[in-house]
Amino acid sequence: METTEIIREPRRLSRPRDGRWLGGVSAGLGAYFDLSPAIYRIAFVALALAGGTGILLYIAAWLVIPDEGEDDSIAATALKRTHDRPGRVVGLALIAFVGIVALSEARFWPSPGNLWLAAAVAGAALVWWQVGPRASASSASGGTGTVAPRRRQSLLPLAAGGLFAVIGAIALVEVVGGWNVDWRIVFGALLVATGGLVAAGAATGRSVGGVIGLGLLLGVVLAALVAIRVPVFAGVGDRAEHPASATQLSTKYELGIGDFNVNLADVALPAGETHVKATLGIGDLTVHVPRSVAVEVDGRAGAGEIVIFGHHDNGTSIHDHVIDPGSTPGRRLVLDAHVGVGRLEVVRG
C-alpha cells in the first residue's frame, strides 16, 4: 500500500501587497502568526504614543521583513551592496545614534529606553563592521599563492588629533573666558563629524576601524551627558555656598559630582524678581530659600527624588513646578534647580 507524503512549504514572513495600510508590517505579522493585523496595529500605535518607540520598531520591521515576492528585505539588499565597504553603514549608524539620542531629549520621548536603543544601534554597527571585512578578506585571500592586500592607511590619527584639538580649545575658552558651553551639543557635533569621516574613509579605501571605536566612545559620553547633564568642568566633591547678602548672591551655582548645599536663607532679596539657577550632575542638592519671600521653584531630576517644601516625587525624568506665595509681598525668588542623578530638596530657612 502506497502512502502519499505531503510536503508543506515552510511559512515565510513577508509584507503582503494586499490588505496593507502602510508598509504591510502588521498584515505580514498577522498572516505569519495567524492573528488579526489589528492587534499589531494597536500595539504599534500604543508604543508610538507612549514614547515614540513604536515608530522605530515599525521602521525596523519594514526594513528587515521582505516584500511579498521578493527574496531579500530592503536592509539585506542594502547590506549586500555595501558588503565590501561596511564603513559606510557604520558611518550612517553613528549619525543615526546622534539622532536617537537627540530625540530622547524631547519631552514626549522617554530617555532611558531610547538610550538603550541607541546603544543597540551602535552595537549592531560594530558587529557588522567586525563581520563584513573579515568575510570579504577571507573570500579574497582564498586559494594558493594569493597575495595579501596592502594595509590601508588609518584615519585614526587625523580623527584623534582633531578631537583633542576641538575639545581642548572649547574647554580652555570655557575655563578662562567664562563661556557657558553646552557639551551635549559639542559631543553631538563631534559624533556627527566622526560618522562623516567613517563614511568618507570607507569611500576612499582608508582604514576606519580605529575611528569607529572612537565614535562609539563619543556616543557613550554623549549618552551620559544627555541622561545626567553633568556640568563637565564644575568640579567634584562636597561644596557649600552661603551668600550673606544680595551683593554676594550669584545667579548660577554648579557642581559636577558630590553633595551640594546652596544656602540663600540669609539673603535679603531686593524688590521684584530674583532669578537663581542651581545645577548638580550627580549627588544631593539642597537649596535653602528665605523664610518669608514668595518662591517659585522649577525642579528637575533625570533620575532620583525631588522634595520641594515637603512634597515628595521620585522616578525618572521628574519635573515639579511649585509656587509658594510666602508672607512678604513685592519680593520673589525664581529658582531653577536641576539634578542629573540624585536628590533635590528645597526648604525654607
C-alpha positions in Angstrom: 0.0 0.0 0.0 1.5 3.3 -1.1 1.5 6.2 1.2 1.3 9.8 0.0 3.8 12.1 1.6 2.6 15.7 1.9 5.4 18.2 1.8 4.4 21.6 3.1 6.4 24.7 2.3 7.8 26.5 5.3 5.8 29.5 6.3 7.7 32.7 5.2 7.3 36.1 6.9 6.8 38.8 4.3 4.8 42.0 3.8 1.8 41.2 1.6 0.7 43.6 -1.1 -3.0 43.2 -0.3 -4.6 44.4 2.9 -1.7 46.7 4.0 -2.3 50.1 5.5 1.2 51.5 5.4 4.2 49.2 4.8 2.4 45.9 5.3 4.3 45.1 8.6 1.1 44.4 10.6 -0.5 42.5 7.8 2.6 40.3 7.4 2.9 39.6 11.2 -0.8 38.8 11.4 -0.6 36.3 8.5 2.5 34.7 9.8 1.2 34.2 13.4 -2.5 33.6 12.4 -3.7 36.6 14.3 -5.6 39.7 13.3 -3.4 42.5 11.9 -5.4 44.9 14.1 -3.6 43.5 17.2 -0.2 44.6 15.8 -1.5 47.9 14.6 -2.9 48.8 18.0 0.4 47.7 19.6 2.5 49.9 17.3 0.2 52.9 17.8 0.3 52.4 21.6 4.1 52.2 21.7 4.3 55.3 19.4 2.0 57.3 21.7 3.8 56.0 24.8 7.2 57.5 23.8 7.8 57.0 20.0 9.3 53.5 20.3 6.6 52.1 18.1 7.6 54.3 15.2 11.2 53.0 15.4 10.1 49.4 15.7 7.8 49.7 12.7 10.5 51.2 10.6 13.0 48.5 11.7 10.4 45.8 10.8 9.7 47.4 7.5 13.4 47.3 6.7 14.1 43.7 7.7 10.9 42.0 6.5 10.9 41.4 2.7 8.1 42.5 0.5 5.8 39.8 -1.0 7.5 38.1 -3.9 11.0 39.4 -3.0 13.9 37.2 -1.8 15.6 39.9 0.3 14.5 42.7 2.5 15.4 46.4 2.0 18.1 46.1 4.7 19.5 42.9 3.3 19.7 44.4 -0.2 21.5 47.5 1.1 24.0 45.4 3.1 24.8 43.3 0.1 25.5 46.4 -2.0 27.9 47.8 0.7 29.4 44.4 1.8 32.9 45.3 0.6 32.7 48.7 2.3 30.8 48.4 5.6 32.2 51.6 6.9 29.5 53.5 5.1 26.9 51.6 7.0 28.7 52.3 10.3 29.0 56.0 9.5 25.3 56.2 8.9 24.7 54.2 12.1 26.7 56.7 14.1 24.7 59.6 12.7 21.5 57.7 13.5 22.8 57.3 17.0 23.0 61.0 17.4 19.5 61.4 16.0 18.1 58.9 18.5 19.9 60.5 21.4 18.7 63.9 20.4 15.1 62.7 20.1 15.4 61.3 23.6 15.7 64.9 24.9 12.1 65.7 23.8 9.5 65.6 26.5 7.4 63.0 24.7 10.3 60.7 24.4 11.4 58.7 27.5 15.1 58.9 27.7 16.2 55.6 29.3 14.7 53.2 26.8 15.9 55.1 23.8 19.5 55.3 25.1 19.4 51.5 25.2 18.0 51.6 21.7 20.8 53.9 20.6 23.3 51.5 22.2 21.8 48.6 20.3 22.2 50.5 17.0 25.8 51.2 17.8 26.4 47.6 18.8 24.8 46.4 15.6 27.0 48.7 13.6 30.1 47.3 15.4 29.0 43.7 14.7 28.6 44.4 11.0 32.0 46.1 10.9 33.6 43.1 12.5 31.9 40.6 10.3 32.0 42.4 6.9 35.7 43.0 6.4 36.7 39.5 7.7 34.3 37.8 5.3 35.4 39.8 2.3 39.1 39.4 3.3 38.7 35.6 3.7 37.0 35.3 0.3 39.6 37.5 -1.4 42.5 35.5 0.1 41.1 32.1 -0.7 43.3 29.8 -2.8 47.0 29.1 -3.0 49.5 31.8 -3.7 47.1 34.7 -3.1 48.9 38.0 -2.4 47.8 39.6 0.8 46.3 43.1 0.3 48.4 46.0 1.3 47.4 47.5 4.6 45.3 50.6 4.3 46.3 53.9 5.9 44.3 54.6 9.0 42.3 57.8 9.6 42.5 57.4 13.4 45.4 59.9 13.9 43.5 62.5 12.0 40.3 61.9 13.9 42.0 61.8 17.3 44.1 64.9 16.6 41.0 66.9 15.5 39.0 65.6 18.5 41.6 66.6 21.1 42.1 70.0 19.5 38.4 70.8 19.4 37.7 69.6 23.0 40.8 71.2 24.4 40.1 74.6 22.7 36.5 74.7 23.9 37.4 73.6 27.4 40.1 76.3 27.6 37.7 79.0 26.4 35.1 77.9 29.0 37.5 77.8 31.9 39.4 81.0 31.1 36.8 83.1 29.3 33.8 82.1 31.3 31.9 80.9 28.3 29.0 78.6 29.2 29.3 75.6 26.8 26.6 73.0 26.3 28.7 69.9 26.0 25.8 67.8 24.7 25.9 70.0 21.5 29.7 69.7 21.3 29.8 65.9 21.6 26.8 65.5 19.3 28.6 67.6 16.6 31.8 65.6 17.1 29.9 62.3 16.7 28.3 63.5 13.5 31.7 64.6 12.2 33.1 61.2 13.2 30.4 59.4 11.3 31.0 61.5 8.2 34.7 60.7 8.5 34.0 57.0 8.7 31.8 57.2 5.6 34.4 59.3 3.7 37.2 56.9 4.7 35.2 53.9 3.5 34.5 55.6 0.2 38.2 56.3 -0.4 39.6 53.0 0.8 41.1 54.2 4.1 41.1 52.2 7.3 38.3 53.4 9.6 38.4 50.7 12.4 40.0 53.0 15.0 37.7 55.9 14.1 34.7 53.6 14.6 35.9 52.8 18.1 36.5 56.5 18.8 32.9 57.2 17.6 31.5 54.6 19.9 33.3 56.1 22.8 31.9 59.5 21.9 28.5 58.0 21.7 28.8 56.7 25.2 29.9 60.1 26.5 27.1 61.8 24.7 24.5 59.4 26.1 25.8 60.0 29.6 25.7 63.8 29.1 22.2 63.7 27.8 20.9 61.4 30.6 22.7 63.0 33.5 23.6 66.5 32.3 26.8 66.7 34.3 28.5 70.1 34.3 31.8 68.8 33.0 34.1 71.5 34.5 32.1 72.4 37.5 34.1 70.3 40.0 33.9 67.1 42.0 33.4 66.9 45.8 31.2 68.3 48.5 30.5 72.0 48.4 28.6 74.6 50.3 27.6 78.1 49.1 26.3 80.6 51.7 26.0 84.2 50.4 25.3 86.7 53.2 23.8 89.5 51.2 22.3 90.3 47.8 25.6 91.6 46.5 27.2 88.2 47.2 24.4 86.3 45.5 25.2 84.7 42.2 22.7 83.9 39.5 24.2 80.4 38.9 25.6 77.7 41.2 27.0 74.5 39.6 28.7 71.3 40.7 29.6 68.2 38.7 29.6 65.4 41.3 29.1 65.5 45.1 26.8 66.9 47.8 25.9 70.5 47.1 24.4 72.8 49.7 23.2 76.2 48.5 22.0 78.3 51.4 20.1 81.5 50.5 18.2 81.8 53.7 20.1 84.9 55.0 20.0 86.9 51.7 17.7 90.0 51.9 16.3 89.9 48.4 15.6 93.2 46.6 12.2 94.2 45.4 10.9 92.4 42.3 12.1 89.0 40.9 15.4 87.4 41.6 16.5 84.5 39.4 18.9 81.8 40.6 19.9 78.6 38.9 21.4 75.6 40.8 22.7 72.6 38.9 24.2 69.3 40.1 25.2 66.4 37.9 25.3 63.5 40.4 24.6 63.7 44.1 22.4 65.5 46.6 21.4 69.1 46.0 19.8 71.1 48.9 18.7 74.7 48.4 17.7 76.8 51.4 15.4 79.8 50.5 14.4 82.8 52.6 11.6 82.1 55.0 9.1 84.9 54.1 9.6 85.8 50.4 7.5 84.3 47.6 9.3 81.4 45.9 8.7 79.8 42.5 10.6 76.6 42.0 11.2 74.7 38.8 12.8 71.5 39.9 14.0 68.7 37.6 15.8 65.4 38.1 16.9 62.9 35.4 16.6 60.1 37.9 16.1 60.1 41.7 14.0 62.2 44.1 12.7 65.7 44.4 11.4 67.2 47.7 10.1 70.7 47.5 8.7 72.2 50.7 7.8 68.7 51.9 6.2 67.5 48.6 7.9 64.3 47.5 8.3 62.9 44.0 10.6 60.2 42.6 11.4 58.2 39.5 12.9 59.3 36.2 12.5 62.5 34.1 10.9 64.2 37.1 9.7 67.8 36.7 7.9 69.6 39.5 6.8 73.3 39.4 5.9 74.7 42.8 4.9 78.2 43.8 4.8 79.2 47.5 3.4 82.8 48.0 5.3 83.5 51.2 4.4 86.4 53.6 6.4 89.3 52.2 4.9 91.0 49.2 6.9 92.6 46.4 9.8 90.1 46.6 10.0 86.9 44.7 12.7 84.3 44.2 12.6 82.3 41.0 14.7 79.1 41.5 15.7 76.8 38.6 17.1 73.7 40.2 18.3 70.6 38.4 19.9 67.3 39.4 21.0 64.7 36.8 21.0 61.7 39.1 20.4 62.0 42.8 18.2 64.0 45.2 16.9 67.6 45.0 15.5 69.3 48.1 14.2 72.8 48.6 13.5 74.0 52.1 12.6 77.2 53.9 15.3 78.7 56.2 
